[in-house]
Amino acid sequence: MITVSPAASVDLLRGEPAAVALCTDDGDLTYAELTARADDIRQRLGTTRRLVLLEAANTTHALTAYLGALAGGHPVMLAPGGDDESAERTRQTLIERFDPDVIAGRGPLWERRDGTAHTLHDDLALLASTSGSTGSPKLVRISREAMLSNAAAIADYLSLGAADRAITTLPMHYCYGLSVINSHLLVGGSLVLSDASVSDEAFWLRAAETRVTGLAGVPYTFELIDAVGGVERLPDSIRYLTQAGGRLPAERVRELALAGRDRGFEFFTMYGQTEATARMSYLPPADAVRAAGSIGRAIPGGSFHIDATDGESGELVYSGPNVMLGYAEEPADLALGRTVHELRTGDLARWRADGYVEIVGRMNRFVKIFGLRIDLDAVQNQLAEAGIPSRTAADGEELLVFVRDGRDASEARTQVSRRVGIPSSAVTVHTIDSFPVTSSGKPDNAALVAHHHAERAAAMPGVVPGEITPSSLRDVLAVCTGRADATVHDSFAALGGDSLSYVEASVRLEQLLGALPRDWPARSAVELAELAPAAPSADDVTLSTDTTRRWRATRPSLTAIETPVLIRAIAIVLIVGTHADLFLGDGFSLKGGAHLLLVVAGYNLARFAISPSAPDRPRRLLAALAHVVVPAVLWIGAVGLLSGKYDPSTALLVNNAVPGDGLWSEQWQFWFLEAMVWTMLPLSALFAIPAVDRLERRAPWGFAMAALAIAVVVRFAVLGAAPAQHIERYAVATVLWCIALGAVVARADDPRRRIVATLLTLALVPGFFGEPLREAIVAIGVLALIWLPSIHIPSLLRPWLTTIASASLFIYLTHWVVYPPFEQSAPLVGTLLSLATGIAAWAVYRPVLRLAKALIRPRSYAQGAA
């Protein structure tokens, strides 16, 4: 048991002077060096106690400022670090609300005044925002005793010692992340400072290199770990894993506990709140399998009791030295002493027979509808008993039920109306892919209500104007990908976005944000919000109506469009125009559009279906495959049955496997789709092998280059050095390199790699057809894809081009039966009719597809936020 010294200041640096305290990108820092830096901060702050706002990023600057302020007895107010809009807004709100004397954490101290403007209670050491406080923060006042006792208790039940080393997987301003720092420094252990996500290969390389022994995560952290290979990715040095920040399903707890037994690490699931400094309970690893679902026992020095209302369950109440002093809602509250002596958690709990505690609900999940007091958790439980997994929420006098299977919707409404005793008209049921969770892994009821509002407004085209926030961008991503469970920490790629939804998403986002960066599909809504244009100044807002109208009249007539979208539109027009024999009867000789589209298809495949942020890549590949196969087979099969134009092998997209005479025929018209299908199908099987999935995530550029090398070898093995002739230009084996080249372009994420991709393009495209103009079209398109994230075009053209790009698959499918009657007499009419017919087919197919998804919806697992 660690003895906590009752010092006037908070001293967390308990390691041997020569021992390593921090591992950073700039080298290691010993305890002696870290102490010296913290002491320098302490001296700069002076002897008068001052309120210090800390921009708490996982950096040496922030950690040194934190330790120095505490050592000098200066209360530290935690604020998120970083330059994103949300963090800056929170910091500004805290500054305006609590008027700190000093701002620290990012380089030199910013002393806003000499001395202090506050009366600070002697026991006050730390101020942390509660998880629900955003726009109007309510701070938790934490004492020195609470900090030190909680860190000591955590170190006790985790058996931490000087040999332990943790890596920062959580933000420092989050009480869970801070508790990892405090507990390790208190025992003389060490920390690896990292701001990389566990989904990044750099994180795992760093963890292995530094021999970390512990890793902490919220539920979503473990989903991300699963997505990159599971516990197999853990370094051999790992001794324990800890989980808090939300409830992890009991079965998942058992899986991790059993994996720990096999791999030699202990798995601790824990329970806590900011109001208790961090931790209140833990489940001993030895009981994790047997008692999964409970929160275990109170930490050393703490205790629970249940304020029972029905003889069994009631509000969980915690007592211990780590309970907060109370809340602070204004600067005057900083002078208060203890106003809270026990913590009423707001959680409904019961005692288990084994003496552990089990959470059964939240006190604030009771609502009044039609005068009836309704327990939303009870409604969920009743539906579960009826075999309907659900989530519940309320919006005014409307009870909201969310299910994952459209076939459950009607039954859910009937069950709720009957059991609760309210009219069925007061029950609204929504079908969603999966149930949303917050960044801490808790059910995100706000996201459910937001989805309800979005569904109500779904009939409105475009995006409702308003402030550009992570939430508004989340709504765009949710609508475009059909993922109501999307959170602000999800990206387009992580949500399963594909090439069909990509155009709509990029257009909507460009309307809000302007030109998008190349990697926007991998950026979360929070990260995309950072790209939003600056808000207008007060002077701008007060512009007269006439001035505003004049500005609108003279604004630029050009707008940016993403290069892949523009290429798709141009390429499909080239394809249709070429086949329709457009222009003066001499033939439209601008060929190459189909092969260019194939490169774009490979580019999008790498960005979406096998994105590094995609958690289940075989499923994503099969989903992308279905988006191509279903409309293709339906259309080609129908045309074949009605006209006899196509063989069954063509309708089934296996024409490549049928022996032929080597000459072009109608059966080869859909070679482009066959190439896509017979790329995605083997890839889905390949990525189902965990070792392959891990290898690609570890080295995506190298993997893409290896795939291109194999495809090029196959091409030259079939063709030799001669140009492709006849159907050689369309066979899967000889065009596979186009798709692989697109994947290489997608993975070319720095100038050096773009130069390599450029050289490969210039080496592989010339000579393939033996037609310089055709090859130039393909090469120019690929080079634009490599070097130009977006291209400015006349604003009037943008809606036309984006619509054509969105409908490109359907234009390709249908144009073969539209243009032939006009090929000789009116090629322009044939071209325009082909484009219009494809767009119409796409417009009809979209709502049918959405309806089908609602009726036969896969039960996918929930996506959270990191």
TORLUMMAR-943317 format. One record per residue (C-alpha): x negated, y negated, z negated; residue in three letters. Coordinates in steps of 0.2 Angstrom, whole numbers, plus 5000, padded with zeros to 4 digits. Layout:
BEGIN
XYZALA
...
! end
This chain:
BEGIN
500050005000MET
499349835005ILE
499249704991THR
499849534996VAL
498949394988SER
500049244983PRO
498949114991ALA
499548934994ALA
499148965013SER
499549105024VAL
497949205028ASP
498249345040LEU
496449375045LEU
495949515034ARG
494649605046GLY
492849635044GLU
491849475051PRO
490949585064ALA
492549685069ALA
493449645085VAL
495049545082ALA
495549505100LEU
495249575117CYS
495549445130THR
495249425149ASP
493749315144ASP
493049435132GLY
493149505114ASP
493349395099LEU
492749455082THR
493649415066TYR
492249295062ALA
492449205078GLU
494349195077LEU
494249135059THR
493048995064ALA
494248935078ARG
495748945067ALA
494748845054ASP
494448715066ASP
496248695070ILE
496548695051ARG
495348545049GLN
496048445063ARG
497848465056LEU
497148385039GLY
497748415021THR
499448335023THR
500748475027ARG
501448435044ARG
502748515055LEU
501948605069VAL
502848655085LEU
501948805093LEU
502148845111GLU
501949035107ALA
501249115122ALA
500249275121ASN
498649175123THR
497049135113THR
497548955112HIS
499248995105ALA
498649125093LEU
497249015086THR
498448875083ALA
499648985074TYR
498349055063LEU
497548885059GLY
499148805055ALA
499648945043LEU
497948945035ALA
498148755032GLY
499948775024GLY
500748695039HIS
502548765043PRO
502548825061VAL
504048805072MET
504048945085LEU
504548895103ALA
504348995119PRO
502748965129GLY
502648955148GLY
503248825161ASP
504848905166ASP
506448795165GLU
507148885151SER
505648875140ALA
505348695143GLU
507248655140ARG
507148745123THR
505548655118ARG
506248495122GLN
507848525112THR
506848575097LEU
505748425099ILE
507248305100GLU
508148405086ARG
506848425073PHE
505448295078ASP
503848395075PRO
502348305069ASP
501148405080VAL
501348515096ILE
500048655098ALA
499748805108GLY
499148745125ARG
497448675123GLY
497148515112PRO
498348475098LEU
499648345102TRP
499848235087GLU
501448145088ARG
501048045072ARG
499848035058ASP
500448135043GLY
502148185043THR
503948125045ALA
504648265035HIS
504948335017THR
504348515018LEU
504748635005HIS
503248714997ASP
503848895001ASP
504148855020LEU
502948945032ALA
503848985048LEU
505348925058LEU
506049045071ALA
507649025082SER
508949155080THR
509349265095SER
510949175099GLY
510348995098SER
509948915114THR
510648745118GLY
510948695100SER
509648795090PRO
509848855072LYS
508248895065LEU
507849035052VAL
506748965037ARG
505449095033ILE
504349095017SER
502549145015ARG
503049285004GLU
504349345018ALA
502949345031MET
501649435021LEU
502849565013SER
503649605030ASN
501949625039ALA
501349735024ALA
502849845024ALA
502649875043ILE
500849915041ALA
501350035027ASP
502650145036TYR
501650135052LEU
500050185043SER
499050045052LEU
497250025048GLY
495749935055ALA
495550065069ALA
497250025076ASP
497449915092ARG
499049845099ALA
499349765116ILE
500649615117THR
502149685126THR
503349565119LEU
503349375118PRO
502549295103MET
504049175099HIS
505149335097TYR
505049395079CYS
504749575084TYR
503249525095GLY
502549415081LEU
502749555068SER
501549665079VAL
500249525078ILE
500449495059ASN
500449675054SER
498849715064HIS
497849565059LEU
498349595041LEU
497549765040VAL
496049715050GLY
496549795066GLY
496449715084SER
497549645098LEU
497449655116VAL
498249485123LEU
499149515139SER
500649435148ASP
500849575161ALA
502449675162SER
502349865158VAL
502949885176SER
501249805182ASP
499849925186GLU
498649795178ALA
499449815161PHE
499150005161TRP
497349985167LEU
497049855153ARG
497849965140ALA
496750115145ALA
495250015146GLU
495449935129THR
495950105121ARG
497550035113VAL
498350145099THR
500050065098GLY
501449995110LEU
503049905105ALA
504549885116GLY
506449845117VAL
507549965126PRO
507249895143TYR
505349915140THR
505650095140PHE
506750095155GLU
505250005164LEU
504050135158ILE
505150275165ASP
505150185181ALA
503250185183VAL
503050365177GLY
503650385160GLY
502550425145VAL
501350505156GLU
500750325159ARG
500250305141LEU
498350305138PRO
497650455128ASP
497250335114SER
499050295110ILE
499550345092ARG
501250275090TYR
502650195099LEU
503950075091THR
505650025097GLN
506749885091ALA
507749735098GLY
509349835101GLY
510050005100ARG
509250145110LEU
510450285114PRO
510250435103ALA
509750555117GLU
508450435123ARG
507750435105VAL
507650625105ARG
506750625122GLU
505450505116LEU
505250595099ALA
504950755108LEU
503850685121ALA
502850615106GLY
502650785099ARG
502050855115ASP
500850705119ARG
500250675101GLY
501050505097PHE
502350465084GLU
503950375089PHE
504750245077PHE
506450175081THR
506750025070MET
508149895065TYR
507949715061GLY
508449535063GLN
507549365063THR
508449325047GLU
507449465039ALA
505749405046THR
505749555058ALA
506049725051ARG
507349795039MET
507349985042SER
506450125052TYR
506850305056LEU
505350415051PRO
504650505066PRO
504850675058ALA
506750645057ASP
506950565074ALA
507650715083VAL
508850765069ARG
509450595064ALA
509350505081ALA
510750375082GLY
510450315064SER
509350165059ILE
508450265045GLY
507950195029ARG
507550025022ALA
505749975024ILE
504549975008PRO
505149844996GLY
506949825004GLY
508649905001SER
510349915009PHE
512149915002HIS
513749925012ILE
515149805008ASP
516449935012ALA
518149885016THR
518950055020ASP
518050165008GLY
516750225021GLU
516150085033SER
515849905030GLY
514649765032GLU
512849805030LEU
511949695017VAL
510049695015TYR
509049635001SER
507149615000GLY
505649494999PRO
505749465018ASN
507449395018VAL
507449215025MET
507649065014LEU
509149005024GLY
509548915040TYR
508948745046ALA
510148645057GLU
509348475055GLU
507648405049PRO
508348375031ALA
508548565029ASP
506648585029LEU
506648525012ALA
507848655005LEU
507248804995GLY
508048964995ARG
509948964999THR
510149145004VAL
509749294992HIS
510349435002GLU
510649455021LEU
512349495027ARG
511949575044THR
513649555053GLY
513449745057ASP
514749875052LEU
513850025045ALA
514150185035ARG
513050305025TRP
512650465033ARG
512550625023ALA
510650625024ASP
510550455016GLY
510150365031TYR
511150215038VAL
512150215054GLU
512850065063ILE
514550085069VAL
515049915076GLY
514949725074ARG
516049615063MET
516249485077ASN
517049615089ARG
518749585083PHE
519949465093VAL
521749415093LYS
522849445108ILE
524649425107PHE
524549395089GLY
523749565086LEU
522049585078ARG
521149705090ILE
519449795087ASP
518549795104LEU
517349935098ASP
518850045093ALA
519650015110VAL
517950075118GLN
517950225106ASN
519750275110GLN
519350265129LEU
517850375126ALA
518950505117GLU
520050505133ALA
518450535143GLY
518250355150ILE
516550275147PRO
516950085145SER
516449915139ARG
517649795132THR
517749605130ALA
519049475129ALA
519449305139ASP
520749205130GLY
522349315129GLU
521649435141GLU
520849605136LEU
519449655148LEU
518949835151VAL
517449875162PHE
517250055169VAL
515950135180ARG
517150245190ASP
518550165200GLY
519550325197ARG
519650275179ASP
520350105181ALA
522150135182SER
522050265167GLU
521050145157ALA
522350005159ARG
523750135154THR
522850195139GLN
522350025132VAL
524149955134SER
524850115125ARG
523650125111ARG
523449945107VAL
525249895110GLY
525049745122ILE
525749725140PRO
524749805154SER
524749635162SER
523649575148ALA
522349715152VAL
521149675166THR
520049825172VAL
518449795182HIS
517349925190THR
515549895189ILE
513949995193ASP
513250005176SER
513449915159PHE
512449765157PRO
511249735142VAL
510249595135THR
508449575135SER
508449655118SER
509349805125GLY
511049755117LYS
512749765126PRO
512849595136ASP
514649545133ASN
514349375140ALA
513849455156ALA
515449555157LEU
516449395154VAL
515449305168ALA
515749445180HIS
517649435176HIS
517549245180HIS
516549285196ALA
517749415202GLU
519149285200ARG
518149165211ALA
517649305223ALA
518849245237ALA
517949075238MET
516549075251PRO
514849015247GLY
514148965230VAL
515148855219VAL
514048695217PRO
513348655200GLY
511848655189GLU
510548785196ILE
510148895181THR
509549075179PRO
511349125176SER
512049045192SER
510649135202LEU
510949295193ARG
512749275199ASP
512149265217VAL
511049415216LEU
512449515207ALA
513749465221VAL
512549505235CYS
511949675228THR
513549725221GLY
512849745204ARG
513949665191ALA
512749725177ASP
511349605184ALA
510449505171THR
509449345173VAL
507849455171HIS
508249565186ASP
507649535204SER
508449575220PHE
507349725223ALA
507649795206ALA
509449785208LEU
509349895224GLY
509449755237GLY
509249815254ASP
509049745272SER
510949735274LEU
511149625258SER
509549535260TYR
510149415273VAL
511649355263GLU
510549335247ALA
509149245255SER
510449125264VAL
511349085247ARG
509749065238LEU
509048945251GLU
510648845250GLN
510248815231LEU
508348825231LEU
507748765248GLY
506248865256ALA
505949035247LEU
504249105243PRO
503749265252ARG
503949375236ASP
505649305231TRP
506449475231PRO
505349535217ALA
505649375206ARG
506949375193SER
508349245192ALA
507349165178VAL
505849155189GLU
506849095204LEU
507648955193ALA
505848885192GLU
505948845210LEU
507548735209ALA
507348555214PRO
507148435200ALA
508748365193ALA
509148185199PRO
508648035189SER
509947925181ALA
509647795195ASP
509947935208ASP
511547985199VAL
512247805199THR
511947785218LEU
513447705226SER
514647805237THR
514147705252ASP
512247745249THR
512647925246THR
513547935262ARG
512147845272ARG
510947975264TRP
511948115270ARG
512148045287ALA
510248025289THR
509648185280ARG
508448295291PRO
509348405304SER
508048545301LEU
508248685288THR
507148825283ALA
507649005287ILE
506649155281GLU
505549225294THR
506149415293PRO
507949345295VAL
507549245310LEU
506549385318ILE
508049505316ARG
509149375324ALA
507949345339ILE
507549525341ALA
509349585342ILE
509749445355VAL
508249505365LEU
508749685365ILE
510549645370VAL
510049515383GLY
508749635390THR
510049785392HIS
511349665399ALA
510149605413ASP
510349425408LEU
509849275418PHE
510049255437LEU
510149445440GLY
508249465440ASP
508249555423GLY
507849485406PHE
506049545405SER
505749485387LEU
505649665380LYS
504849715363GLY
506349665352GLY
506649845346ALA
504849885341HIS
504749715333LEU
506349755323LEU
505549925318LEU
504049825310VAL
505349715301VAL
506249875295ALA
504649945288GLY
504249775280TYR
505949775271ASN
505849955267LEU
504249915257ALA
505049755249ARG
506649835243PHE
506850025243ALA
505050055237ILE
504749895228SER
503649905213PRO
505049845202SER
506249975209ALA
506550105195PRO
507250245205ASP
506450245222ARG
507050415229PRO
508850355225ARG
508550185233ARG
507850265249LEU
509350375250LEU
510550235248ALA
509650135261ALA
509750295272LEU
511550305269ALA
511850115275HIS
511150165292VAL
511750345294VAL
513550325289VAL
514050185301PRO
512950265315ALA
513650435314VAL
515450375313LEU
515250255328TRP
514150375339ILE
515250525335GLY
516850425338ALA
516150365355VAL
515550535359GLY
517250625356LEU
518250495365LEU
517050475380SER
515950625381GLY
514550495382LYS
513450565368TYR
512950745363ASP
513150805345PRO
511250795343SER
511350605346THR
512850575334ALA
511850675321LEU
510250565325LEU
509250725329VAL
508950695347ASN
507050685344ASN
507150875340ALA
508050925356VAL
506950975370PRO
507150875386GLY
506350825402ASP
505350675395GLY
506350545404LEU
507550415397TRP
509350455396SER
510850395386GLU
510450515372GLN
508950405368TRP
509950245365GLN
509850265346PHE
507950305345TRP
507750155334PHE
508950225321LEU
508150405322GLU
506450325318ALA
507150245303MET
508150395297VAL
506650515299TRP
505550395290THR
506650365275MET
507150545272LEU
505450615270PRO
504950465260LEU
506350495247SER
505750675245ALA
503950615244LEU
504350485230PHE
505350615220ALA
503650685216ILE
503050585200PRO
501250595204ALA
501550515221VAL
502650385214ASP
501350335201ARG
499950335214LEU
500950215225GLU
501350105210ARG
499550105205ARG
498850065222ALA
500249995234PRO
499049915246TRP
497950065247GLY
499450175249PHE
500250075263ALA
498550075272MET
498350265270ALA
500150285277ALA
499750175292LEU
498150265295ALA
499050435296ILE
500350355308ALA
499050295319VAL
498150455319VAL
499750545325VAL
500050405338ARG
498350435346PHE
498450625344ALA
500050625355VAL
499550485367LEU
497750475367GLY
497050305372ALA
498350285386ALA
499850175385PRO
501550255380ALA
502550305395GLN
504450345396HIS
505150415380ILE
503450415372GLU
503850235368ARG
505350285358TYR
504850455350ALA
504750455331VAL
502950525331ALA
502350385342THR
503250235334VAL
503050285316LEU
501550165316TRP
502650015318CYS
503650055302ILE
501950085293ALA
501249925300LEU
502749835292GLY
502449905275ALA
500649845276VAL
501249675280VAL
502349675265ALA
500949735254ARG
499749595261ALA
499949485246ASP
498449375247ASP
497449295261PRO
496149425263ARG
497449565265ARG
498449455277ARG
496849445288ILE
496649635287VAL
498549645293ALA
498249525307THR
496749615313LEU
497649785313LEU
499149705322THR
497949635336LEU
497149805337ALA
498649915337LEU
499949825347VAL
498949785363PRO
498849935374GLY
500350025367PHE
501549985382PHE
500349925395GLY
501449775397GLU
500549615391PRO
502149505389LEU
503049645379ARG
501549675368GLU
501349485365ALA
503149475359ILE
502849605346VAL
501249535341ALA
501849355339ILE
503349415329GLY
502149525317VAL
500949375315LEU
502349265310ALA
502949395298LEU
501149395290ILE
500849205289TRP
502549115289LEU
503649145274PRO
504949035283SER
505248935298ILE
506148775301HIS
507548775313ILE
509048655318PRO
510348655304SER
511748695316LEU
510948855322LEU
510648925304ARG
512448995301PRO
512449075319TRP
510749155316LEU
511049225299THR
512649295305THR
511849385319ILE
510449445308ALA
511649515295SER
512649605309ALA
511149665319SER
511349855315LEU
513149845321PHE
512749745336ILE
511449875341TYR
512650015338LEU
514149945348THR
513249845362HIS
512950005372TRP
514750015376VAL
515149835378VAL
513949755391TYR
513949885405PRO
515549825414PRO
514749655415PHE
512949695419GLU
513049665437GLN
514349525438SER
514249425422ALA
512749475411PRO
512949315400LEU
514749365396VAL
514149545392GLY
512849475381THR
514049365371LEU
515349495370LEU
514149625363SER
513549505350LEU
515349455345ALA
515949645345THR
514449685333GLY
514849545322ILE
516749595321ALA
516249775317ALA
515149715303TRP
516449605296ALA
517649745296VAL
516449875289TYR
515949765274ARG
517549755264PRO
517849945268VAL
516149985261LEU
516549885245ARG
518149975243LEU
517350145245ALA
516050095232LYS
517450045220ALA
518350215223LEU
516850325223ILE
515550235212ARG
513950325206PRO
513650325188ARG
511950235188SER
511050195172TYR
511050025165ALA
509749895170GLN
509149775157GLY
507949625156ALA
506149625151ALA
! end
